[in-house]
Amino acid sequence: MGAALGTLAEIRELKTEITGLRTDLKRFVERANQQHLDAVLADVKKDYAGVFAAHQISTAKDDLSARMVDDCSRHTTCYAGFMKFLENSARHISDGEVTDELIESYRERVKTLRKKGPYDKCDTCFSEFGRLFEKQVTLMKTLGICQKNPDLEEVVSEMPYEAVVKDILEPVANTQRFQIVKAVATGTRTFSEISQLTGLKGGNLLFHIRKLTDSGMILQRHDRGDYIITDKGYKTMAAIGELYKVLSA
């Protein structure tokens, strides 16, 4: 009997070791495949970066010629200045590495140039100029040329995804719950007011409110019974607001 139990224990231990080996082997294959893919992409970027850059400049010439305001005394000067700017920025496509700081410095230069435009119709030309530059940036990001912010990489790698989804994303990833947090962000709200705002009633509304209170987004004032936003809820809405502004720009 003792020998049989010992054998079972050894089998379980062996199964555990095999499972671990399978996991390690799977990770190794995935890393090897990723390294191969990265190497292939690096060769493609190296071989074709010049072609991409030349295509960007050719497209820019055609688009600027077609969309800039013709009846303007500064047309020729601005066209030449825009093209020189875009040619300089396009060279970074061949560099292989572009930082966020460099891109932002170019964007600031675009804003500075726009301030020098004396006419209202300058908006038309600068809008096209800005669009073409952002098109270059999109290409750089698609090619993986833009370097990721190392601080962001560290933050992302350290984020516990299950906790982030459960405690931050999931509570507000619902239209009615988002309405509730948005409403209490501007002032206290009673159960009745929240019901009118969301169209939810009784137990259905209580379910969503409990989701938000359990996650720490809002809390109920026991002395009056109404609901207010918490510091966590406020910071979450502020972050969502900033993200919305950036993505909608």
C-alpha positions in Angstrom: 0.0 0.0 0.0 2.8 2.4 0.9 4.7 1.6 -2.3 1.5 2.3 -4.3 1.1 5.7 -2.7 4.7 6.5 -3.3 4.3 5.6 -6.9 1.2 7.9 -7.3 3.1 10.8 -5.7 6.0 10.2 -8.1 3.6 10.2 -11.1 1.9 13.4 -9.9 5.4 15.0 -9.5 6.4 13.8 -12.9 3.2 15.2 -14.5 3.9 18.6 -12.9 7.4 18.6 -14.3 6.2 17.7 -17.7 3.6 20.4 -17.6 6.3 22.9 -16.6 8.5 21.7 -19.4 5.7 22.1 -22.0 5.1 25.6 -20.8 8.8 26.5 -21.0 9.1 25.0 -24.4 6.0 26.9 -25.6 7.5 30.2 -24.4 10.8 29.4 -26.0 9.1 28.7 -29.4 7.1 31.9 -29.1 10.2 33.9 -28.3 12.1 32.3 -31.1 9.3 33.0 -33.6 9.1 36.6 -32.4 12.8 37.1 -32.7 12.7 35.7 -36.2 9.8 38.0 -37.1 11.6 41.0 -35.6 14.7 40.2 -37.6 12.6 40.0 -40.8 10.8 43.3 -40.1 14.1 45.0 -39.4 15.5 43.9 -42.8 12.3 45.1 -44.5 12.5 48.5 -42.8 16.2 48.8 -43.6 15.7 47.9 -47.3 12.6 49.9 -48.0 12.8 52.9 -45.6 14.2 55.0 -48.4 11.4 54.0 -50.7 8.8 54.9 -48.1 10.4 58.2 -47.5 10.6 59.0 -51.2 6.9 58.1 -51.6 5.9 60.4 -48.7 7.7 63.3 -50.4 6.2 62.6 -53.8 2.7 62.4 -52.3 3.3 65.6 -50.3 4.3 67.5 -53.4 1.1 66.4 -55.2 -1.2 67.0 -52.3 0.2 70.5 -51.4 0.0 71.5 -55.1 -3.6 70.4 -55.2 -4.9 71.7 -51.9 -3.0 74.9 -51.0 -4.6 78.3 -51.7 -3.5 79.5 -55.2 -4.5 83.1 -55.1 -2.0 84.1 -52.3 1.2 86.2 -52.6 2.9 83.8 -50.1 2.0 80.6 -52.0 5.4 80.0 -53.5 7.3 80.9 -50.3 5.1 78.7 -48.1 5.1 75.8 -50.5 8.9 75.8 -50.5 9.0 76.1 -46.7 6.5 73.3 -46.2 8.3 70.9 -48.6 11.7 71.6 -46.9 10.1 70.8 -43.5 8.5 67.6 -44.8 11.7 66.5 -46.6 13.7 66.9 -43.3 11.1 65.1 -41.2 10.9 62.3 -43.8 14.6 61.6 -43.5 13.9 60.2 -40.1 12.0 57.3 -41.7 15.4 56.0 -42.9 17.0 56.5 -39.5 15.3 53.5 -38.0 14.6 55.2 -34.6 12.5 58.2 -33.8 11.7 59.4 -30.2 8.5 60.9 -29.0 10.4 63.9 -28.0 11.6 64.5 -31.6 8.1 64.2 -33.0 6.8 66.6 -30.4 9.6 69.1 -31.3 8.4 68.9 -34.9 4.8 69.5 -33.9 5.9 72.6 -31.9 7.7 73.9 -35.0 4.5 73.5 -37.0 2.6 75.6 -34.4 5.3 78.2 -34.4 5.2 78.4 -38.2 1.4 78.8 -38.1 1.6 81.8 -35.8 3.6 83.6 -38.5 0.8 83.1 -41.0 -0.9 86.5 -41.4 -4.1 85.5 -43.2 -7.2 83.6 -42.2 -6.9 81.5 -45.4 -3.5 80.3 -44.0 -5.6 77.8 -42.1 -6.3 75.9 -45.3 -2.6 75.5 -46.2 -1.4 74.7 -42.7 -4.2 72.2 -42.2 -2.9 70.3 -45.2 0.7 70.7 -44.1 -0.1 69.4 -40.7 -2.0 66.4 -42.1 0.9 65.4 -44.3 3.3 65.6 -41.3 1.0 63.4 -39.2 0.8 61.0 -42.1 4.6 60.6 -41.8 4.3 60.0 -38.1 1.6 57.3 -38.7 4.0 55.6 -41.2 6.8 55.8 -38.6 4.6 54.2 -36.0 3.4 51.5 -38.4 7.0 50.6 -39.3 7.9 50.5 -35.6 10.4 53.3 -36.0 9.0 55.4 -33.2 10.7 54.4 -29.9 8.3 53.7 -27.0 8.6 55.7 -23.9 10.7 53.6 -21.5 8.7 54.9 -18.6 5.5 53.8 -20.2 7.0 50.4 -20.9 7.8 50.0 -17.3 4.4 51.1 -16.1 2.7 48.7 -18.6 4.8 45.7 -17.7 4.1 46.3 -14.0 0.3 46.6 -14.3 -1.6 43.7 -12.9 -4.0 43.2 -15.8 -6.7 41.3 -13.9 -6.8 44.0 -11.2 -6.8 46.8 -13.7 -9.7 45.3 -15.7 -11.7 44.4 -12.6 -11.1 47.5 -10.5 -10.8 50.3 -13.1 -11.9 49.3 -16.7 -14.8 47.0 -16.1 -16.7 49.3 -13.6 -17.0 52.1 -16.1 -17.1 50.0 -19.3 -20.9 50.1 -19.3 -23.0 53.0 -20.6 -25.2 53.3 -17.5 -22.4 53.0 -15.0 -20.4 55.6 -17.0 -23.4 57.9 -16.9 -23.6 57.5 -13.1 -19.9 58.3 -12.5 -20.1 61.2 -14.9 -23.1 62.5 -13.1 -21.7 62.3 -9.6 -18.5 63.9 -10.8 -20.3 67.2 -10.9 -22.2 66.9 -7.7 -24.1 64.7 -5.3 -27.0 62.6 -6.8 -29.9 60.9 -5.1 -31.0 57.4 -6.1 -34.1 58.9 -7.7 -32.0 61.4 -9.8 -29.7 58.6 -11.0 -32.7 56.5 -11.9 -34.1 59.3 -14.0 -30.7 59.9 -15.7 -30.0 56.3 -16.6 -33.6 55.0 -17.1 -32.8 52.1 -14.6 -35.0 51.3 -11.8 -35.1 49.3 -8.6 -32.8 46.2 -8.4 -31.3 46.8 -11.8 -30.1 50.3 -10.8 -28.9 49.0 -7.4 -26.8 46.3 -9.2 -24.9 49.0 -11.2 -24.5 51.3 -8.2 -23.1 48.4 -6.1 -20.6 47.7 -8.9 -19.3 51.2 -8.6 -19.3 51.4 -4.8 -17.6 48.0 -4.6 -14.9 49.2 -7.0 -14.4 52.4 -5.0 -15.6 54.7 -7.8 -18.4 56.3 -5.9 -19.8 56.1 -2.3 -23.0 56.7 -0.5 -23.3 59.4 2.2 -25.1 57.6 5.0 -26.2 60.8 6.6 -28.2 61.8 3.6 -28.3 58.7 1.4 -27.1 60.4 -1.8 -24.1 59.4 -3.8 -20.8 61.2 -4.4 -17.7 60.5 -6.4 -14.5 59.3 -4.7 -10.9 60.3 -5.3 -10.4 57.2 -7.4 -13.5 57.8 -9.4 -12.5 61.4 -10.0 -9.0 60.4 -11.2 -10.4 57.7 -13.4 -12.8 60.2 -15.1 -10.0 62.8 -15.5 -7.8 60.2 -17.1 -10.6 59.1 -19.5 -11.2 62.8 -20.3 -7.5 63.3 -21.2 -7.5 60.2 -23.3 -10.6 61.2 -25.1 -9.1 64.6 -26.0 -5.9 63.1 -27.3 -7.7 60.5 -29.4 -10.3 62.9 -30.7 -7.7 65.6 -31.7 
